[in-house]
């Protein structure tokens, strides 16, 4: 069930209506039923996987908790028994993830090695379909096990409440990846949530609507041009490829960011606060800052459960760089079972190491050439350079393989064709002149909203809440009718899937 589908537009109001009128003590059970229905709408069989992951991590939490330690939350670390329990939970969950997401990738690379040494390849007859959102709910469930082991969260004894934490439908299949300290703690208080709160419901509705606008008006429209160019990249020159790559940066931000906004908005309407997942990342002035603003729930997950346990930055310089590279290489692999994703993650790791290693050299150059660092032009230059570096890495993310990404980059730097800017051929890349103008106007709206957030820290719902009523309702209707009139719809008004569903 997609957020931008008619199915969800019927499902969500029904869930809300029942949620608001049933007895308070069973609200969480209704949300659990709704969440499993939401997930089973893709493939009912894969509900068994999320149920298994839920059971393993819940039982692990019980065994790690007060049955052994006598306290809630339990003490940090502990005996070998407690470590074995954590290892068991990790192995069970990662085994499922590896089988469904990485089995073919591992087998393909193993057969490649076998072909080099002259051994027979391994064949299999499994028809493996990647379950939607498996990477997201696996990481969310494992964070509970690790937090209980560290003594950072209480043990949840109610299995059904914990199952709702793992399967909560707004953020189930594409995040944000929530922590038990935030979401589970709120789910324990469902009977205390005030049903009708005008400001809360209005705020959530604005976020939901703005997310749909980003997805249907901007991301899906940009995707048309991106897909057209990348599908036959070998016939295009530098201008088309650069344009498509820049628009892919826009597409993935508005697509993934839209999902998070809709999830946050839907949860807020019901009385739950999900963590922020994107904070105007393209205004970042360094790649390191970019990762404090992009997919925040995943980057903090890797920081807390991988980077810091490896030693973080509290070690020698070279071990610190190793920790950065390991974290980003695995982050890239998390996104997909392909070497181009590993290269994407490796590039971001390399960017950060270059930034850290070149900091003193940069400062010397700035001092020697008397470059002002406290002015707008300097900050703009930093933002542009950061965006170009990030966009270069996005090519590996969007390409269908590592070799294809290299070929696209090669054509960008060797197939100069500036004349296409003047012969209107860029309007033959899937978008008409009218569609391009709609996209440009929508991007101006996006820029204004993000710029305001960058300068004030206010999300669009907070900004509108401070305005006069005529302005608030004008903005609401512009966005609403913008979606209805200028949203991208497929044949029969079919919705377009979100990019991160494949991860």
N, C-alpha and C positions, 0 to 999 in steps of 0.2 A: 504494500500500500504506500503510494507516494504522497508526500505532503501537497503536491500540486495536482492532485487527482480529484475527480468528483467523489470517488470512494471515501477519501479522507474528509472532504467537505461535508459528507453525511455522517461519517463515523464520529468525528470529534464533537459536534454538537450533541449527538446522542449520548456519548460518554459523559459530557458535561452535565446534561440534563439529569441523568440518573445519579451521577456523582453528587450533585447539589441536593438531591431529595432523599437519598437513602440514609439510614441511621449512621451516625458518625463513626461508630466502632467498626463498621464493616466497609468503610470507604476504600481502605487499602486492598481489600479482597476484590472489590469491583475493578479497581485500577489494575490489579494483577490479571484478572480475566480479560480486560480490554487490551492489555499489553501483549498477552499471548495470542489473542485474536489478531492483533496488528501484525505480529511477527509471522504467524501462520498463514497470513494472506499471501505470502510469497511461496512458501513450501511447507506444508504442515509437518512433514517428516523431520525437518531440521529443528523443530521445537524440542525434540528429544536431546539435541546437542546442548542447547542452552539450559535445559533442565538438568542434564548431567553435570555440566560445569557449575551450575548453581548448587547442586547437592554436594559435590566434592568440596567446594570452597566453604559451604556452610558447616559441614561436618568438621572440616579442618579448623574452622574458627572455634567450634565447641571444644575440640580437643586441645587447642592452644589456650583456651580461656580458663575460666575459674575452676574447671574440673581438676586441672593440674596445679594451678598456682594459688587458688583460693582468693583471687582478687579480680576485680573488673574495673578498668582494663588490666590485663596481665602485665607482668614486668617485662621490660625490654630484653630481648634475647632469651637465654635460658639453656636448658639441658639439651643433650643430644636428641632426646625423644622429640622435643619441640621442633628441632631443626629437621628431623626426619619427616615430621608431619608437613612442614613447609615444602620440603623437597618433593614429597608425594603429591601435594596439590599442584606444584609447578609442573611436574612431569606429566600428570594426567591432562592438565589443560593445554600445555604446549604440544603434547603428542597429538591431540585432536586438531589443533591449529596447524601443525606441521603437515599432518596427513592431508587435510582438505585444501590447504593453501599452497604448500610447498612440495608435495610429493612428486608431481610431474616435473617441477623445476630441478629437484635433487636428482631424480632419475635421469633426466635429460643430460645433466652435467656429468653424472657418473658414467653414462653410456659414451659420452664424448671421451672421457679418460680411457674407458675400455677400448674404444676404437683406436686410440693412439698406441696402446700396448698390445693390440692384436687379440683382445678377448671378445667373446660374443656379447652382444648387447642384451640387456634385461628388458623383457616385454611384460606388459600387464594388460588386463582387460577391464580395469576399473573405469567407470564413467563418472569422474569426480566433478561435481558442480560446487563452486564456492558458495557456502552459506552466507547470506547477506549479513553484514555487520559482525562477523565472527571475531575479527581482530579487536573490535571495540568492546564487545561485552566480555571477551576473554580477559582483556587488560583490566577492565573494571572489576571483575570478580577477583582476579588475582591481587589487586590492590587491597582488597579487604583482608585476604589471608596475610599479606605482608604487614598491613597496619596492625592487625591483631597480634601478630608475632612480635612486632616492635613495641607493643603496648601503647599505641597511639589512638586506638579506637576501642570502644566496648564491644563485647561479644553480643551478637544478635541471636536470641534464642528462638524467636518466632520465625519458622522457616518461610512462611508465606510472605511475611514482611520483607525478609531478606531476598526472596525470589523477585519481589517487586523492584527492589533496588537494582538487581542485575538486569531486569527486563523492562524497566520503566519506558513506555513506548515513545515519548517525545524524543529522547536522545539515544534510543536503543541501537539503531543501525549505523549512525554516523556521528555520534558524540553530541555534546562534549563527553569525554571520558570522566565520569564523576568519581569522587572519593566518598567513602562511607562517612567520613567526618562531616561532609556537607549533606549529601542527598539522603543517606540512610537515617541520619539524625533527624531530618525533616519528616521522613516517612513514619517515624516513630511518634510523630505529633499530628497525624492526619485528623484525629478527632478534635483537635483544638484550632484547626484552621477556620477562620471566619469565612463563611460562604460568599457573602456579597460584599465586595470591596470595590467601589467604582474606580478609584485611582489605579488599583492593581490590575483589574480586568482591562481597563483602557490601555494601560501601559503594555500589557501582554499582547493585546490586539494590535497595537501599533507596531510592535516588534515583529509579530507574525506577518502582518501585511507588508512591511518593508522587506522582510525576507522573501516573500513571494514576488515582489517587484524585482528584487535583485536577480532572482532565479529566472523568472519567466520573461522579463523584458530585456535584461542585460545579458545574463550568462547564456541562455539558450539562443539568443540572437548572435552573440559573438561566436558561439560554437559552430554556427553555419559556415562562417568564413574560415575559422580555424580548421574544421574538418575538410572543407573543400581544398585548402592548400596542402595540408599534411597528408591527405589521401594520395595526392599525386605530386609530391614535393619536387620530384626530379624535373618537372616541366617549368618550374617557377624560379625566378631570380631572387636577388637579395631583398628587394623592396617588399615583395609579397611574403617572403618567409619571415622577414623582420616584423611586418605588420601582423601576420598570423601568430607569431611568438608573443608579441606584446599583448595581443588580444587574448591569447591563452592565459596569460597572467591575470588579466581581467576576468576571464571566464571562470577560472578555478577559484579565485577569490570570491566572486559573486555567487558561485554555485555552492561551494563548501561553507562559506560564511552565511549564505542564505539558510542552509539547513540548520546551522547552529542558532541563527536568529529565530527561526520558526520553532525550533525545539525549546529555546529559552522562553519565547512568547507563550507557547501553548502551556508549558509548565507553570508559568507565572499566572496565567488565567486561573489555574487550579490551585494556586497558592504556594507553589514551590519555586525556589530560586536556584537556578542552575548557574554554574560558573561561566564567566566570559571566556569565549574561545578565540576571538579575533579582536584585536585592538589596533585598527588602522595600520596594518603591517607595511604598506607601501610608502608610508611616511618615515620609515626607519632610516637612520643615518649610518648604520653599520649592519652587517649580517648578524652579528651577535644580538643587536637590538631587534632585528627582524624576528628572530626566534623567541624573543620575549613577547612578541605581538602576534605571531602566526601559530595557529593550532596549539594554543596555550595548554590545553588539557593533556595533549600528547607530549609536548616538550617537557612539561613539568613531571609527567610520569617517568620519562626516561631519565630526567635529572635526579628524581628522588629514589628510583629503584635500580638504576644502572650506573649513571655517572658518579654520583656521590659514593655508593658502595665500592666502586673501583678506585676511589681515592680523590675524585674531583680535581680541584686545583691545589689541594693541600699535600703536595708531593713535589718531586723534582720536575723541572720544566718538561723534560721529554716524556715522563710518565703522564703529566698533565695533557700533553698533546696526544699521547696514545689514548687516553680516556676520552678525549674529544672525538677522535676519529672512530673509535669503537662505537661510541654512542650514536654518531651520525650514520655510520655504515649500517648498523642494525636498524636505525630509524628508517633508512631508505629501504631496507629489506622488508620491514613491516608494511610498507606501502604496496609492495607487490613482488611476486616471485619472478623477477627478471633482472638481468645485470644492469639495465639502464636505470632502475630505481636505486640500486646499490651505488652506481656512479653519481646519481643525483645527491644522495646522502653524503658520499665521499667529497663531492665538490663543496658542499656546505661546511663540512668539517675542515677542508683545506682552506676555505675562505676565512674561517675563524682563526686558524693557526697563523695564516698570513697577517691578519689584522693584529694579533698579539705580538708576533715576531717583528712586524714592521712598525710598531707604534713609535719606538724611539727614533727610528730613521725618519719617519713622517714628521715628527716634532722638530727634528733638526732642519729638515727642508723648509718647513713653515717658518722657522726662526730665521734661517739664512736668507730667505727670499721675502721676508717681512710680510707674510701672508696673514691677513686678519681672520681670526677664527670665531669672532663674536658677531659676525654680520650675516644677513640673510643669504647672500650669494654663496658663502662658504657652506652653510647648512643645506642650501639647495643642491650644491655640487655633491655633497656627501649623499643626499637622498637619491640623486640621479645615478651616481656610481653604484650605490647599493642595489637600486632597482635593476640596473643593467646586469650586475653579477647574478642576482636572483633569477632574472629572466633567462639568462644563458643556461642556468641549471634547469629551468623549467623545460627546456628543449628535450633534455634527457627524460624528463618525467612524461612528456606528451608523446614522444616518439614511440614507435612500436618495438624498438629494440635498440641496443647500444650502437650497432653499426649504422642504423638509420639516423640516429641522432648525430653521429659524427659527419655523415654525408650532408645533413641539413646545415650544420655549422660550416662545413667546407663551402657549400654553395652560397651561404650568406656572405662569406668573405671573398669569393672569387667570381660570382655571377652578378656583376653590377649592372643594373638596368634602371637608372633613375628616370628614364623617359616615360615609364608607366604611370608616373605621377601626373602626367600632362595629357595622356591620350585616353583617359577615363577607363582604362582596362581594369583598374582596381574595383570598379563597380560590376565586374563580371566574375567575382569570386564568391558567388552565392547570395550576395546582398545587393539589392537594387539601390539606387540613389536615395529613394524614400527610406528604405530600411537603414541605410547608413546614417541618415539624418536623425532617425528615431534613436539609434544607438548613441549618437553623439550627445543628443539632448539628455538621454537617460544617464549617461556618464557624467554630465555636468551636475545633475542632481546628486549622484553618488559622491562626486568630489566635494560638493558643498556640505553634505552630511558628514563625510569623513573628516573634512577640514575643521568643521565645528567641534567634532569630538576630539580631534588632535589638539586643538587650542584650549578647549574648556573641560575636556573629559566627560562631556555629557553625551549619552546615547540619544538617539532620535526621540525616544519616548519622553525622556526627561526634558529635552529641549522644547518639544511641543507642549508639554504640560505647563511650561512657564509663559506661553504665548497667549494672546487674546483668543477668545473663542472663535472669531471669524477666521483667524489664521489657522487654528488647529483643524477646523472642519474643512477648510479649503485644501490644506495639505492632505488630509485624509481622503477626500474625494478625488483629488488629482492622482494619488497613488492607486486608489481602488479602480477608477475607470481606466487608468493607464494600464493596469494588469488586464482588465477585461478587453480593452480595445487593441492594445499593442503587445500583449503577451504572445509568446510563440507557442502555437499549438500544432500538433501533428495531425495526420489524417484521422478524422473522426474525433478531433480534440483530444488525441492521446497525449498524456503527459510525458515529459522527458525525464529520465532517471537522473539522480544526482551522481556526480563523478565519484564521490567517495564511497558509494555503495559497493564498488568492486573491491574495496579493501577490507 
